[in-house]
Structures are given as structure tokens and as C-alpha cells.
Amino acid sequence: MSDHLLSTRDLSRDAAVALLDVAEDMADTQRRTVKKLPTLRGTTVVNLFFEDSTRTRISFEAAAKRLSADVITFSAKGSSVSKGESLQDTAQTLQAMGADGIVIRHQASGAAAVLATSGWTRAAVVNAGDGTHEHPTQALLDAFTIRKRRFGAGSRGRDLAGLDVVIVGDVLHSRVARSNVWLLTTLGATVRLVAPPTLLPTHIESWPVEAGTDLDAAIADGPDVVMMLRVQRERMTEAFFPSAREYAALYGLSAARADRLRADALVMHPGPMNRGLEIAGSVADSPRSTVLEQVENGIAVRMAVLYDVLAGERTA
Ligand code: NCD
């Protein structure tokens, strides 16, 4: 139980494909009437959430329960964290209570890595989003969703070579964008980022992507996937664009823009969505949108990740 999942940057192509394949097996079990597997019986998984979350927290909880782990969900609000207890004291308390796995979401970039390397706990650590840094299980469920939509029953063993993915919006504040850049490129996809100049990180030249500011040009190139990012107002300390109306006009996926996409192009969004800002409601609800599939697939992918760090053998 020494493995952690902290980022997608350090995942090899083979390890990523193997994880997606285990997630396929997990998804198969979720089509049965009895969805629970005995795999992690006797194991305790703590969901340690210092930041708000709906999908990710519930999804990890469902995943751990379906593997028969004992699950303790701990949110910072209403706990001693709001009285000023440190991450160290919280982690040591969880260690004393016998946590085998800790799923952590924290507002500080690097918090999951600190927990994994601190010696405060021997638990396997899974990063469920650390500041603006990474959100590896979101990228894995996005890759899983793309692979399943594109290759269907023939998904197992495949990577995403040859696919063209455009990630649009608030890249600067998005851990989802970062984890997807590493994972999707490792899996062989071409990734392009489109954002207002103020919402592109400054060190973008070192990323394995092309970056631009023209959404219409990116759409005209006929991408396989357009992934919209939430405008993360809570992380904005200044005005990054003049108005919501202008942002929607230039960077929103409107019905008119979606109509110019290839017939088989997918539209993704990690949620929660600002309907009418980065994505039109009608596009979010259209057949090419994978928003709800992403949520559904998140459970199987998180089952695979928990299995991998708590019971499995890494392939590479
Ligand atoms: C993302 C997150 O929290 O990073 N949401 C999620 O996990 N489903 C993206 C976001 O909040 O915009």
C-alpha cells in the first residue's frame, strides 16, 4: 500500500491504459443488479475535503462503498479544521484511526503531495484536486469517456492516438486542464488550448500543447473533442475579462458554434457548469455532450484508482 495517485504527469502510457482497462472491468460490474464487490473489505478510506465538491466527493464515496471499503467522509466545514487544526494534525489523527487510503481535496496546490511524503500517515493518498495544480481522477474519467465514445466495445488496450482535443476557457485556474494536458498527450492525443490571453498560464511554452485565443479557428479545424472549462470566479483575484457577456461571446460554446463542429465531435465539461457563460444550456443537454456520462464514468474510474492504490499492482 505504498502507491499514491498525485498527478497524471508521472503516469506512463501503459500505466494509464491499464488503469482505464481496470475501469472498464469496474464499469461492467456496475451494470449488474448487485453492484458491490468484496475487493476492499476491511479497508478504511477517508474522504478528506477541504474544498467544496459535489460530484467528486459523492463519486469517491460511491466508488469506495462499491468496493466494500469502510468510508469516512470528512469535510473541513464543521470539523476542527475550521478551528484552525493543521493538515498535519488532521492527517495524524486519521492515521491513529487506521485510515488505509486518504482521498484529499485541498485549496493549496501541492497539498496531496505534502500528505503523501510527510510521514504523517502511511495511507495511500489520492489527489481529488489540489488548488490549481492537478485533478488526476477527473482527467482519467475524461480520457475514459473519450475512449468509450470513440471506440466503444473496442476500447480496451487502446490509447487516444490521433485524436484532436481542444480545451477551452479558464486554463489559468484549472487543475482539470493541467491533468488533462499531461494525460491526454501521454495517451497520444493532440491537445490545443484556447483561452483569453489573460487566462493562459505564462509558462505555457513548456507544455506539450499549442495555445491560442481564437475559438472559432479551433472549431474550424474539426476537433474530435471540445472540452469546456468552468470560469473559476472563486479563484480570481482580479478582473480577467471585461464582462460575462463578452466572455460568452468570444469563448462560450454557443449553439451556433456547436453546429459548426463535426457531426461526431464530443462536447465535455467537468461540472459544475455556468450555463450561458462558458457553455449554452442547449449544448450541454445535446446528444454530443458527455457531461452526465463523465459523472457516471467517474465512479468506475475511481473504483479502478482505489483498487490500484489499495490492492493492485502497478504495471509500470
Ligand atoms: C472541477 C474541480 O473541482 O476542479 N470539478 C470537478 O471536480 N468536477 C472543475 C471545476 O470546479 O471547475
Boltz pocket constraint, residues with backbone or C-beta under 6 A from the ligand:
constraints:
  - pocket:
      binder: B
      contacts: [[A, 52], [A, 55], [A, 56], [A, 128], [A, 129], [A, 135], [A, 138], [A, 175], [A, 176], [A, 229], [A, 230], [A, 232], [A, 270], [A, 271], [A, 272]]
      max_distance: 6.0
